[in-house]
């Protein structure tokens, strides 16, 4: 079932077609998505898990000079060679003092920015430390962190042991100890706020072939976009502009407001019209980190971009990331470059288009309809019927738990074969709790 199928199932029960009222249809979609995302976070269902490989980097030493820029409220540091992309959001040690790296200059990879006011220094040895490891923005909760290897070696320790912040502080684990990691500790999350104002939009003349369009425009802030191995962090959306009608001979011109914060990219989102909630096209303005000047961006379309007045652009759709991401720290800090494996419960992308299909087993798609009907029927003071669908929901949840929470942990035991060829030790034995 796709989003339209789920909505039509709900409409059949209600004896009311939500599509006849755009606002009501949007409310139905919101309720479906709320239960959809909640379902992925309540239990560690196997279908709600992802595993990613994250590059881990050892310390890097450079020679650099720096001077504070009061206009930017940041210290500009220039290295003799290009700095690695993973330093953004991590630590740099200068004259035995640690500072946080804000970002790398978009056009000059030898220049980076520090938020602190540092006294001018020239040709000083500096050291970058990857203390914080950023997790994907769709990570809800971590299940496992470890290092997989093709060989048996002391460095391939397998599963890392999680430590609480309390244990980290109680044992006073040194931040600068460097060795083979065995543990991981949750660190402060990172977040960025949504833009408070929409960009300015206007129509400018161009050659024919743009297509007639009615659009609204919003933008988001983006950190670490396409920065090598770092994961991108995107904010929520700004308010939308008023509708703007464009003729076949007009292009869309977008001018973002002045940017008080530095190091951000601005990503522009195009809403097809004022009546539908779909995000069909996305365009990136780029980073404006050296100045607070906002440059206009012209966005061209073609007649091929539309089918019956609807966008068919293949650009990235807004995924409602909400500007929040988690990060961890390894202990000890890594002494070599390698990849760690992180398995986690993820937050699925919002169902937006009618054709969007939930990322859960097909046999349980109706669960979203049952959950939504509980809320909608209670809203309309139909408690008895709401109870009916609550019971259906509870039954479906039990089925899902039986099917997707039944993977029992087992331990592989290596044993010797008798000459008869009979293994005296079973390959798999139940895991036992060890103090």
Secondary structure, 3 states (H helix, E strand, C coil): CEHHHHHHHHHHHHCCCHHHCHHHHHHHHHHHHHHHHHHHHHCCCHHHEEEEEEEECCCEEEEEEEEEECCCCEEEEEECCCCCHHHCCCEEEECCEEEEEEEECCCCCCEEEECCCCCCEEEEEEEEECCCEECCCCEEEEEEEEECCCCCCCCCCEECEEECHHHHHHCCCCCCCEECCCEEEECCCEECCCCCCCCEEEEEECCCCCCCEEEEEEEEEEECCCCCCCCCEECCCCCCCCCEEECCCEEEEEECCCCCCCCCEEEEEEECCCCCCCEEEEEEEEECCCCCCCCEEEECCCHHHEECCEECCCCCCCCCCCCEECEEEEECEECCCEEEEEEEEECCCCCCCCCCECCCCHHHCHHHHHHHHHHHHHHCCCHHHHHHHHHHHHHHHHHHHHHHCCCCCEEECCCCECCCCCECCCCEEECCCCC
